[in-house]
Amino acid sequence: MGKIIILPIIAAFIAIVAFAPQDAHAASYTATISGDWSSFAPAIVNPGDTVTINPGVLITIPNPAVVKNQGDIIIDGTLNINPGGTLKSIGTITVDPSGILNNLNIGKSKGLITNLGIINNFGTLTSKGTFTNSQTINNHNTITNGGILFNGNVINAFCGSNITPINGAIYVGNPTNPISCTSIPDFPFSYSLVIIFGAVAAVYMGIRQKMIPNFKSF
């Protein structure tokens, strides 16, 4: 009787597993050879996916291609958005120290960057097209704007970074948010020696006091 009841339960469990939606696995795409975006990665980067452009590699988003990023784009090489090309991001874009992100234009034809996520710039970000920021840019190095920068939210300019407008640059919306440096004062080497000697002497005197027996006076 028990076996008759168990068998239908096992069959039902197998059916549920077979027809249940499978978990989506994060995908990784790495550009090792220069070329168009479509040569190594899809036009839509899904949440959890990672796209990496290796050092020395030049990737181009051509006209009229549109790349939509919902995951992570890591730029160690160069990413060019050609006139007529578009990069829309609601994920995270990180330009590493060796990386370059170029938004280009020729005449009336412009490249387009739309940021609805986070851009972390540790390298060089140059925009000569239209650059719309509706979320957050963390700038640790250099942003050069020669086109139109619509800043509708936050640009954090970290210590040592700079945002350079060149001819034709227009800033609209919120001002940048400068983040000041926090530094530890430098001590001369002679002061360091005094501190070290004092610490050693204090430890020595503490040990010596414990080793000396307590003598009672008569």
DOZA-420421 format. One record per atom (N, C-alpha, C): residue number from 1; residue in three letters; x, y negated, z. Coordinates in steps of 0.02 Angstrom, whole numbers, plus 50000, padded with zeros to 5 digits. Atoms other than C-alpha are relative to their C-alpha. Last residue first. Layout:
BEGIN
> NUM	ala	X	Y	Z
...
***
This chain:
BEGIN
> 218	phe	50003	49979	49930
> 218	phe	53069	47645	52941
> 218	phe	50002	49940	50046
> 217	ser	49955	50037	49955
> 217	ser	53028	47597	52762
> 217	ser	49989	50023	50072
> 216	lys	50035	50035	49946
> 216	lys	52946	47729	52654
> 216	lys	50052	49964	50043
> 215	phe	49967	49995	49934
> 215	phe	53034	47773	52492
> 215	phe	49962	49959	50051
> 214	asn	50023	50052	49953
> 214	asn	52929	47806	52334
> 214	asn	50032	50012	50069
> 213	pro	50041	49978	49943
> 213	pro	53027	47911	52211
> 213	pro	49982	49941	50045
> 212	ile	49968	50021	49937
> 212	ile	53087	47829	52047
> 212	ile	49955	50022	50058
> 211	met	49946	49954	49980
> 211	met	53030	47932	51895
> 211	met	50031	49982	50066
> 210	lys	50028	49936	49981
> 210	lys	52861	47846	51873
> 210	lys	50053	50048	50026
> 209	gln	50036	50008	49936
> 209	gln	52941	47674	51876
> 209	gln	49971	50066	50024
> 208	arg	49951	50004	49945
> 208	arg	53067	47727	51743
> 208	arg	49965	49994	50067
> 207	ile	49974	49933	49986
> 207	ile	52930	47783	51623
> 207	ile	50046	50000	50060
> 206	gly	50054	49959	49974
> 206	gly	52841	47616	51635
> 206	gly	50022	50070	50018
> 205	met	50010	50018	49930
> 205	met	53004	47520	51617
> 205	met	49943	50040	50031
> 204	tyr	49944	49975	49959
> 204	tyr	53047	47614	51458
> 204	tyr	49989	49986	50074
> 203	val	50008	49928	49994
> 203	val	52875	47584	51380
> 203	val	50054	50029	50045
> 202	ala	50058	49988	49957
> 202	ala	52886	47398	51416
> 202	ala	49990	50075	50011
> 201	ala	49981	50014	49930
> 201	ala	53063	47389	51345
> 201	ala	49943	50015	50048
> 200	val	49956	49946	49977
> 200	val	53009	47475	51184
> 200	val	50019	49990	50073
> 199	ala	50041	49940	49992
> 199	ala	52863	47354	51162
> 199	ala	50041	50058	50026
> 198	gly	50042	50008	49941
> 198	gly	52974	47202	51195
> 198	gly	49957	50062	50013
> 197	phe	49957	49992	49941
> 197	phe	53105	47262	51070
> 197	phe	49958	49995	50065
> 196	ile	49982	49930	49994
> 196	ile	52971	47287	50935
> 196	ile	50042	50012	50063
> 195	ile	50061	49963	49981
> 195	ile	52896	47114	50964
> 195	ile	50017	50074	50011
> 194	val	50015	50017	49930
> 194	val	53068	47031	50963
> 194	val	49940	50040	50024
> 193	leu	49951	49966	49957
> 193	leu	53117	47122	50803
> 193	leu	49985	49987	50074
> 192	ser	50018	49929	49999
> 192	ser	52956	47066	50718
> 192	ser	50047	50039	50045
> 191	tyr	50056	49992	49955
> 191	tyr	52990	46886	50766
> 191	tyr	49980	50074	50006
> 190	ser	49975	50005	49931
> 190	ser	53163	46897	50686
> 190	ser	49944	50008	50051
> 189	phe	49971	49936	49981
> 189	phe	53085	46962	50524
> 189	phe	50025	49998	50072
> 188	pro	49928	49993	50016
> 188	pro	52976	46809	50509
> 188	pro	50027	50065	50027
> 187	phe	49956	50014	49944
> 187	phe	52789	46844	50527
> 187	phe	50072	50005	49977
> 186	asp	49935	49966	50001
> 186	asp	52676	46830	50376
> 186	asp	50042	49979	50060
> 185	pro	49940	50042	50001
> 185	pro	52498	46777	50412
> 185	pro	50064	50042	50003
> 184	ile	49966	49990	49936
> 184	ile	52364	46904	50364
> 184	ile	50063	49959	50000
> 183	ser	49929	49979	50000
> 183	ser	52255	46846	50220
> 183	ser	50025	50007	50072
> 182	thr	49985	49988	49930
> 182	thr	52070	46834	50184
> 182	thr	50070	50028	50003
> 181	cys	49951	49950	49981
> 181	cys	52040	46755	50015
> 181	cys	50002	50007	50076
> 180	ser	49934	50023	49979
> 180	ser	51881	46662	49975
> 180	ser	50045	50059	50020
> 179	ile	49987	49961	49940
> 179	ile	51734	46729	49875
> 179	ile	50072	49987	50020
> 178	pro	49929	49987	49985
> 178	pro	51671	46601	49749
> 178	pro	50008	50038	50066
> 177	asn	49992	49995	49927
> 177	asn	51487	46624	49701
> 177	asn	50073	50015	50015
> 176	thr	49962	49944	49977
> 176	thr	51459	46566	49522
> 176	thr	50009	49996	50076
> 175	pro	49927	50009	50000
> 175	pro	51321	46444	49489
> 175	pro	50035	50063	50023
> 174	asn	49968	50006	49936
> 174	asn	51144	46503	49449
> 174	asn	50075	49987	49994
> 173	gly	50024	49960	49943
> 173	gly	51058	46468	49285
> 173	gly	50041	49988	50062
> 172	val	50070	50013	49983
> 172	val	51137	46416	49120
> 172	val	49982	50042	50061
> 171	tyr	50020	49964	49940
> 171	tyr	51320	46401	49075
> 171	tyr	49929	49980	50019
> 170	ile	50058	50029	49967
> 170	ile	51361	46351	48897
> 170	ile	49984	50044	50061
> 169	ala	50028	49961	49944
> 169	ala	51529	46382	48814
> 169	ala	49942	49962	50032
> 168	gly	50065	49972	50018
> 168	gly	51557	46299	48644
> 168	gly	49967	50039	50056
> 167	asn	50044	50041	50041
> 167	asn	51743	46270	48669
> 167	asn	49935	50036	49983
> 166	ile	49964	50031	50056
> 166	ile	51817	46377	48808
> 166	ile	49949	49965	49956
> 165	pro	50041	50019	50058
> 165	pro	51747	46417	48980
> 165	pro	50044	49971	49946
> 164	thr	49975	50054	50042
> 164	thr	51868	46510	49094
> 164	thr	49951	49985	49944
> 163	ile	50048	50001	50055
> 163	ile	51805	46615	49239
> 163	ile	50016	49939	49958
> 162	asn	50018	50063	50031
> 162	asn	51946	46654	49358
> 162	asn	49951	50011	49943
> 161	ser	50032	49992	50065
> 161	ser	51995	46787	49484
> 161	ser	49987	49931	49969
> 160	gly	49951	49989	50054
> 160	gly	52124	46769	49622
> 160	gly	49970	50008	49932
> 159	cys	49937	50035	49991
> 159	cys	51998	46791	49764
> 159	cys	50049	50018	49944
> 158	phe	49957	49980	49945
> 158	phe	51835	46861	49699
> 158	phe	50066	49963	49999
> 157	ala	49931	50012	50022
> 157	ala	51715	46767	49586
> 157	ala	50046	50014	50059
> 156	asn	49954	50006	49943
> 156	asn	51545	46844	49622
> 156	asn	50071	49993	49974
> 155	ile	49932	49985	50022
> 155	ile	51426	46809	49478
> 155	ile	50046	49987	50060
> 154	val	49940	50011	49959
> 154	val	51248	46822	49540
> 154	val	50062	50018	49961
> 153	asn	49996	49971	49933
> 153	asn	51079	46798	49455
> 153	asn	50067	49985	50032
> 152	gly	50062	50006	49963
> 152	gly	51013	46714	49299
> 152	gly	50004	50028	50069
> 151	asn	49991	49968	49934
> 151	asn	51180	46679	49218
> 151	asn	49937	49990	50041
> 150	phe	50059	50013	49961
> 150	phe	51151	46647	49033
> 150	phe	50007	50037	50067
> 149	leu	50006	49959	49941
> 149	leu	51323	46640	48955
> 149	leu	49939	49978	50039
> 148	ile	50053	50024	49956
> 148	ile	51326	46574	48778
> 148	ile	49993	50050	50058
> 147	gly	50065	49998	50032
> 147	gly	51484	46592	48676
> 147	gly	49948	49969	50045
> 146	gly	49999	50046	50056
> 146	gly	51665	46556	48717
> 146	gly	49934	49999	49964
> 145	asn	50064	50008	50034
> 145	asn	51667	46634	48890
> 145	asn	50005	49947	49945
> 144	thr	49994	50056	50045
> 144	thr	51828	46703	48960
> 144	thr	49937	49995	49958
> 143	ile	50055	50004	50048
> 143	ile	51809	46814	49112
> 143	ile	50010	49937	49958
> 142	thr	50011	50055	50046
> 142	thr	51969	46858	49202
> 142	thr	49938	50010	49957
> 141	asn	49944	50021	50042
> 141	asn	52013	46959	49358
> 141	asn	49979	49942	49955
> 140	his	49937	49997	49962
> 140	his	51911	47019	49507
> 140	his	50058	49975	49957
> 139	asn	49941	50016	50040
> 139	asn	51739	46972	49438
> 139	asn	50062	49998	50044
> 138	asn	49945	50007	49952
> 138	asn	51592	47060	49518
> 138	asn	50064	49990	49961
> 137	ile	49934	49991	50029
> 137	ile	51444	47030	49401
> 137	ile	50050	49988	50057
> 136	thr	49939	50016	49963
> 136	thr	51271	47058	49472
> 136	thr	50062	50013	49959
> 135	gln	49989	49964	49938
> 135	gln	51092	47055	49404
> 135	gln	50065	49979	50033
> 134	ser	50060	50004	49958
> 134	ser	51013	46958	49262
> 134	ser	50008	50036	50066
> 133	asn	49993	49965	49936
> 133	asn	51171	46918	49166
> 133	asn	49938	49989	50042
> 132	thr	50053	50015	49952
> 132	thr	51145	46873	48983
> 132	thr	50009	50043	50062
> 131	phe	49989	49959	49940
> 131	phe	51298	46863	48870
> 131	phe	49947	49980	50051
> 130	thr	50050	50017	49949
> 130	thr	51273	46799	48693
> 130	thr	50005	50049	50058
> 129	gly	50069	49993	50023
> 129	gly	51424	46804	48578
> 129	gly	49953	49975	50054
> 128	lys	50009	50053	50050
> 128	lys	51602	46746	48607
> 128	lys	49930	50003	49970
> 127	ser	50063	50004	50036
> 127	ser	51620	46844	48768
> 127	ser	49999	49940	49953
> 126	thr	50003	50058	50044
> 126	thr	51787	46901	48837
> 126	thr	49935	50001	49962
> 125	leu	50066	50001	50032
> 125	leu	51798	47017	48988
> 125	leu	49996	49935	49960
> 124	thr	50016	50059	50039
> 124	thr	51975	47059	49041
> 124	thr	49933	50007	49967
> 123	gly	49956	50011	50057
> 123	gly	52026	47180	49179
> 123	gly	49983	49934	49966
> 122	phe	49932	50004	49973
> 122	phe	51957	47209	49354
> 122	phe	50050	49985	49945
> 121	asn	49946	50017	50046
> 121	asn	51777	47172	49303
> 121	asn	50066	49993	50037
> 120	asn	49941	50010	49958
> 120	asn	51639	47263	49397
> 120	asn	50059	49988	49953
> 119	ile	49937	50000	50037
> 119	ile	51476	47240	49300
> 119	ile	50056	49986	50049
> 118	ile	49940	50027	49968
> 118	ile	51319	47290	49393
> 118	ile	50058	50005	49952
> 117	gly	49972	49957	49949
> 117	gly	51141	47319	49330
> 117	gly	50059	49966	50034
> 116	leu	50052	49994	49949
> 116	leu	51026	47215	49222
> 116	leu	50023	50045	50057
> 115	asn	49984	49964	49938
> 115	asn	51168	47155	49111
> 115	asn	49941	49996	50048
> 114	thr	50052	50014	49952
> 114	thr	51126	47110	48931
> 114	thr	50012	50042	50062
> 113	ile	49995	49961	49938
> 113	ile	51274	47098	48815
> 113	ile	49943	49978	50045
> 112	leu	50045	50014	49944
> 112	leu	51243	47041	48636
> 112	leu	50015	50047	50058
> 111	gly	50010	49941	49959
> 111	gly	51359	47023	48487
> 111	gly	49958	49982	50061
> 110	lys	49967	49993	49935
> 110	lys	51330	46873	48378
> 110	lys	49991	50070	50029
> 109	ser	50011	49932	49977
> 109	ser	51290	46831	48198
> 109	ser	50041	50012	50063
> 108	lys	50063	49997	49962
> 108	lys	51275	46645	48170
> 108	lys	49986	50070	50026
> 107	gly	50051	50046	50024
> 107	gly	51458	46627	48119
> 107	gly	49938	50003	50044
> 106	ile	49976	50029	50062
> 106	ile	51552	46783	48169
> 106	ile	49945	49955	49974
> 105	asn	50047	50033	50045
> 105	asn	51531	46841	48348
> 105	asn	50035	49976	49937
> 104	leu	49975	50039	50056
> 104	leu	51613	46960	48471
> 104	leu	49945	49964	49962
> 103	asn	50065	50013	50031
> 103	asn	51582	47027	48646
> 103	asn	50012	49950	49944
> 102	asn	50006	50057	50046
> 102	asn	51749	47100	48698
> 102	asn	49929	49997	49971
> 101	leu	50068	50000	50028
> 101	leu	51772	47213	48850
> 101	leu	49992	49937	49960
> 100	ile	50022	50062	50032
> 100	ile	51955	47248	48889
> 100	ile	49930	50011	49973
> 99	gly	50056	50000	50046
> 99	gly	52028	47379	49007
> 99	gly	49982	49931	49973
> 98	ser	49973	49995	50069
> 98	ser	52201	47397	49084
> 98	ser	49946	49992	49948
> 97	pro	49947	50049	50013
> 97	pro	52142	47330	49253
> 97	pro	50029	50002	49930
> 96	asp	49940	49989	49959
> 96	asp	51980	47432	49242
> 96	asp	50055	49951	49982
> 95	val	49942	50015	50042
> 95	val	51820	47362	49166
> 95	val	50062	50006	50044
> 94	thr	49938	50018	49965
> 94	thr	51679	47446	49261
> 94	thr	50056	49991	49949
> 93	ile	49944	50004	50047
> 93	ile	51502	47447	49191
> 93	ile	50061	49978	50040
> 92	thr	49939	50033	49978
> 92	thr	51363	47507	49306
> 92	thr	50052	50002	49945
> 91	gly	49957	49959	49958
> 91	gly	51183	47550	49263
> 91	gly	50060	49959	50024
> 90	ile	50032	50003	49935
> 90	ile	51045	47440	49195
> 90	ile	50038	50044	50049
> 89	ser	49981	49957	49943
> 89	ser	51149	47402	49043
> 89	ser	49956	49987	50060
> 88	lys	50048	50014	49947
> 88	lys	51107	47339	48869
> 88	lys	50015	50048	50058
> 87	leu	49989	49957	49941
> 87	leu	51251	47334	48744
> 87	leu	49952	49976	50054
> 86	thr	50031	50017	49936
> 86	thr	51204	47265	48573
> 86	thr	50018	50052	50053
> 85	gly	50001	49944	49953
> 85	gly	51289	47258	48403
> 85	gly	49973	49977	50067
> 84	gly	50058	49959	50015
> 84	gly	51243	47122	48277
> 84	gly	49994	50061	50044
> 83	pro	50058	50041	50015
> 83	pro	51416	47046	48283
> 83	pro	49942	50043	49977
> 82	asn	49995	50039	50062
> 82	asn	51531	47183	48349
> 82	asn	49939	49956	49991
> 81	ile	50069	50004	50023
> 81	ile	51532	47238	48531
> 81	ile	50000	49955	49939
> 80	asn	50020	50058	50040
> 80	asn	51712	47289	48558
> 80	asn	49927	50006	49982
> 79	leu	50067	49992	50028
> 79	leu	51759	47410	48698
> 79	leu	49982	49934	49966
> 78	thr	50034	50060	50024
> 78	thr	51945	47422	48736
> 78	thr	49932	50019	49972
> 77	gly	49974	50024	50064
> 77	gly	52043	47548	48841
> 77	gly	49965	49936	49981
> 76	asp	49928	50004	49990
> 76	asp	52016	47588	49025
> 76	asp	50034	49977	49937
> 75	ile	49959	50023	50056
> 75	ile	51830	47550	49014
> 75	ile	50072	49994	50022
> 74	ile	49934	50017	49973
> 74	ile	51718	47651	49130
> 74	ile	50046	49984	49942
> 73	ile	49952	50008	50055
> 73	ile	51533	47657	49083
> 73	ile	50065	49975	50032
> 72	asp	49937	50035	49987
> 72	asp	51419	47727	49217
> 72	asp	50042	49998	49937
> 71	gly	49953	49964	49958
> 71	gly	51236	47778	49203
> 71	gly	50060	49958	50016
> 70	gln	50034	49990	49936
> 70	gln	51082	47690	49133
> 70	gln	50045	50036	50049
> 69	asn	49964	49966	49946
> 69	asn	51174	47617	48983
> 69	asn	49957	50002	50063
> 68	lys	50035	50013	49938
> 68	lys	51078	47575	48825
> 68	lys	50032	50042	50055
> 67	val	49982	49952	49948
> 67	val	51184	47560	48668
> 67	val	49965	49980	50064
> 66	val	50019	50021	49932
> 66	val	51106	47471	48519
> 66	val	50018	50057	50048
> 65	ala	50006	49950	49947
> 65	ala	51183	47488	48345
> 65	ala	49982	49968	50067
> 64	pro	50046	50029	49951
> 64	pro	51146	47357	48212
> 64	pro	49990	50046	50060
> 63	asn	50067	50024	50021
> 63	asn	51289	47313	48186
> 63	asn	49965	50056	49962
> 62	pro	50008	50038	50062
> 62	pro	51435	47406	48266
> 62	pro	49929	49972	49991
> 61	ile	50072	49995	50009
> 61	ile	51473	47456	48446
> 61	ile	49983	49957	49939
> 60	thr	50040	50055	50026
> 60	thr	51660	47482	48433
> 60	thr	49926	50018	50000
> 59	ile	50067	49978	50019
> 59	ile	51782	47589	48531
> 59	ile	49958	49940	49981
> 58	leu	50045	50055	50018
> 58	leu	51969	47554	48539
> 58	leu	49934	50029	49976
> 57	val	50053	49981	50047
> 57	val	52076	47683	48632
> 57	val	49954	49940	49989
> 56	gly	49975	50001	50068
> 56	gly	52242	47632	48711
> 56	gly	49949	50017	49947
> 55	pro	49953	50053	50017
> 55	pro	52186	47683	48886
> 55	pro	50025	50006	49928
> 54	asn	49932	49991	49976
> 54	asn	52037	47803	48886
> 54	asn	50046	49942	49981
> 53	ile	49958	50018	50058
> 53	ile	51858	47748	48862
> 53	ile	50072	50000	50025
> 52	thr	49933	50027	49986
> 52	thr	51751	47839	48991
> 52	thr	50036	49987	49934
> 51	val	49965	50010	50063
> 51	val	51562	47870	48984
> 51	val	50067	49967	50017
> 50	thr	49940	50043	49998
> 50	thr	51480	47943	49138
> 50	thr	50032	49997	49931
> 49	asp	49950	49987	50052
> 49	asp	51304	48016	49154
> 49	asp	50057	49949	50006
> 48	gly	49955	49947	49979
> 48	gly	51209	48007	49319
> 48	gly	50054	50017	49950
> 47	pro	49978	50006	49930
> 47	pro	51067	47906	49245
> 47	pro	50041	50061	50021
> 46	asn	50051	49987	49950
> 46	asn	51063	47932	49056
> 46	asn	50027	49990	50071
> 45	val	49963	49968	49946
> 45	val	51179	47850	48932
> 45	val	49952	50007	50058
> 44	ile	50030	50009	49933
> 44	ile	51071	47814	48780
> 44	ile	50041	50039	50051
> 43	ala	50022	50069	49996
> 43	ala	51158	47787	48612
> 43	ala	49968	49984	50068
> 42	pro	50067	50014	50025
> 42	pro	51250	47952	48635
> 42	pro	49982	49926	50008
> 41	ala	50050	50005	49947
> 41	ala	51439	47966	48654
> 41	ala	49932	49983	49970
> 40	phe	49983	49961	49940
> 40	phe	51591	48018	48551
> 40	phe	49946	49999	50054
> 39	ser	49954	49945	50014
> 39	ser	51576	47962	48370
> 39	ser	50016	50042	50062
> 38	ser	50038	49939	50017
> 38	ser	51420	47859	48406
> 38	ser	50045	50059	49986
> 37	trp	50029	49970	49940
> 37	trp	51525	47727	48495
> 37	trp	49967	50067	49984
> 36	asp	50064	50027	49978
> 36	asp	51624	47694	48337
> 36	asp	49974	50037	50062
> 35	gly	50054	49992	50048
> 35	gly	51807	47740	48323
> 35	gly	49937	49967	50026
> 34	ser	50036	50061	50018
> 34	ser	51970	47755	48419
> 34	ser	49946	50014	49948
> 33	ile	49980	50025	50066
> 33	ile	52018	47928	48483
> 33	ile	49958	49939	49983
> 32	thr	49927	49990	50004
> 32	thr	52014	47991	48663
> 32	thr	50028	49976	49934
> 31	ala	49973	50021	50065
> 31	ala	51838	47930	48706
> 31	ala	50076	50007	50002
> 30	thr	49935	50034	49997
> 30	thr	51770	48030	48853
> 30	thr	50024	49985	49929
> 29	tyr	49976	50012	50068
> 29	tyr	51589	48082	48879
> 29	tyr	50064	49959	50005
> 28	ser	49942	50044	50004
> 28	ser	51528	48158	49042
> 28	ser	50023	49996	49928
> 27	ala	49954	49988	50056
> 27	ala	51355	48232	49069
> 27	ala	50056	49949	50002
> 26	ala	49965	50060	50024
> 26	ala	51254	48244	49230
> 26	ala	50050	50019	49946
> 25	his	49931	50004	49978
> 25	his	51147	48401	49242
> 25	his	50033	49937	49970
> 24	ala	49956	50031	50050
> 24	ala	50959	48392	49229
> 24	ala	50070	49994	50029
> 23	asp	49967	50061	49979
> 23	asp	50871	48514	49343
> 23	asp	50046	49975	49945
> 22	gln	49931	49991	49978
> 22	gln	50765	48642	49252
> 22	gln	50030	49933	50020
> 21	pro	49952	50043	50035
> 21	pro	50577	48622	49245
> 21	pro	50070	50007	50029
> 20	ala	49986	50062	49963
> 20	ala	50486	48774	49318
> 20	ala	50050	49958	49960
> 19	phe	50034	50057	50031
> 19	phe	50425	48900	49189
> 19	phe	50011	49935	50037
> 18	ala	49989	50002	50072
> 18	ala	50547	49040	49226
> 18	ala	49970	49938	49969
> 17	val	49930	50020	50013
> 17	val	50554	49007	49413
> 17	val	50011	49991	49926
> 16	ile	49992	50070	49978
> 16	ile	50363	49012	49428
> 16	ile	50070	49975	49985
> 15	ala	50034	50043	50048
> 15	ala	50352	49172	49324
> 15	ala	50008	49926	50017
> 14	ile	49960	50002	50061
> 14	ile	50484	49259	49429
> 14	ile	49968	49954	49948
> 13	phe	49941	50041	49986
> 13	phe	50390	49213	49589
> 13	phe	50044	49993	49938
> 12	ala	50021	50070	49999
> 12	ala	50225	49280	49519
> 12	ala	50060	49954	50011
> 11	ala	50014	50020	50069
> 11	ala	50307	49446	49473
> 11	ala	49980	49926	49997
> 10	ile	49936	50007	50035
> 10	ile	50383	49462	49647
> 10	ile	49989	49976	49929
> 9	ile	49967	50060	49972
> 9	ile	50214	49428	49729
> 9	ile	50066	49987	49965
> 8	pro	50029	50060	50030
> 8	pro	50128	49554	49613
> 8	pro	50032	49935	50025
> 7	leu	49984	50005	50072
> 7	leu	50255	49687	49665
> 7	leu	49968	49939	49967
> 6	ile	49937	50034	50011
> 6	ile	50241	49654	49853
> 6	ile	50014	49990	49925
> 5	ile	50008	50071	49985
> 5	ile	50056	49700	49870
> 5	ile	50063	49961	49981
> 4	ile	50049	50026	50048
> 4	ile	50070	49870	49783
> 4	ile	49991	49924	50010
> 3	lys	49966	50011	50064
> 3	lys	50230	49908	49879
> 3	lys	49952	49969	49950
> 2	gly	49956	50058	49995
> 2	gly	50141	49881	50045
> 2	gly	50034	49985	49935
> 1	met	50041	50061	50000
> 1	met	50000	50000	50000
> 1	met	50043	49937	50000
***
